[in-house]
Amino acid sequence: MKVDTQKRLLKLGQVQLFSLKPEGMARRFKKFREQNSDSAYLLQCAVVVLIKNALSPLDYSEATQETISKLLLEGSVKDLAAVRHLCVYFEKFFTTEEWKKVVDRLFKNQAEFLKVTESTQKTVDHLHKMLYCGERQPKELMNIATVFKDANGKKHRFTIKDVDPCYSAEETTELLSILTTLTIFEKDGVRRFTDLVRYIYLSTTPIYDAELEEEAVAEELAAATDEVTTSLEAQLAEAWAAFQKLKVSDEPDAGLVIESAHYLENNVYAGKTMDEIAAYMFEGFVPDPAAEERVTLSRIAAALLGGIRLQQAKPLTDLSQLKDFQKPADPPKNEQPEKPKKPKKPFQKPVYKKTKKDKPPVFSQEAIRKQREEEKKEREIRKAIDKTKKGKGKSKKKKR
């Protein structure tokens, strides 16, 4: 059975880029690069992280360094061709010698490099200190409520939360305008962030605005859901790796569970891709924030083996206990499975049928008449005997 794990790609979109913390951002970039060959997309995402770093009091300046350094030094030149002008945003990631290698890989000569990156270089030179600033303690935190136009000219709103309002209006406008040079954000196939219309700073203290409130809740929910989904997907991959090595028994020549006839015929996960497995397994599952990772991992393992959804699976102590949850192996051909016993019927009082012997004898009219005459004679004899006994008793009394 083949499972295409490459199709189960981690998400790295607008929500993640503007909501993940620095440590989570670094992990996400690394894993995304391992599973996705879209170098142009990843490089543009890294530019967004620099914008996030400039606006946030947290330090995102090195969150993408390891991934982007390898990407520009080892990634496909063909894949990077359309976005090579963005490479100058990341010159700080390299030594002088390494940067020369990057330029030589992506450009024919120095003249082409200067021409292609001219506009981008001006932005970088002006905003470099902001794009690479470190962690700081702001006097206050605010949200930036922006309005952009999409490729169809339709306006849409987007809020960046927890921003340090320490820059001038011109500097903030330049930072936000970098988004208009990127092509990775789309909705229904329409490119977003083509033109910056306006932005305002909003206090982080509660101020009623129905639209902004709904948008903020939706973004928070999307970010939280994505974090949970990512964690579950990672644990599913780990449990699946262990499950693929599980044997049907402890015998040296025992086959694998995933290759057994019972598994292939009866388990709902047999022959499915990781996307299909995840879709079925996680349906209806509500994660417990307090649950330990190993508990969830063991439940996923039990769900794989039992062919059930995660919400129905009970946790194991550890993955080594998977063997205790194995389904019974197919019975040998020379042994028939035990037939199920028929259920006992409830007790019922026996009903006896009358036989011919139990029926009273049938007499003719003549026999009945004779029987009656005999009975009459017997009665007369008994009366006569009674009278005789009474007469003897009276005679004895008179003699006395």
ABEGO torsion letter per residue (X at the ends): XBBBAAABBBBBBAAAAAABBAAAAAAAAAAAAAABABAAAAAAAAAAAAAAAAABABBAAAAAAAAAAAAAAABBAAAAAAAAAAAAAAAAABBAAAAAAAAAAABABAAAAAAAAAAAAAAAAAAAAAAABBBBBBABBBBBBBBBBBAAGBBBBBBBBGBBBABBAAAAAAAAAAAAABAABBBGGBBBGABBABBBBBBABBBBBAAAAAAAAAAAAAAAAAAAAAAAAAAAAAAAAAAAABBABABAABBBAAABAAAAAABAABGBBAAAAAAAAABGBBBBAABBAAAAAAAAAAAAAAGBBAAABBBBABAAAAAAABBBBBBBAABBBBBBBBBBBBBBBBBBBBBAAABBBBBBAAAAAAAAAAAAAAAAAAAAAAAAAAAAAAAAAAAX
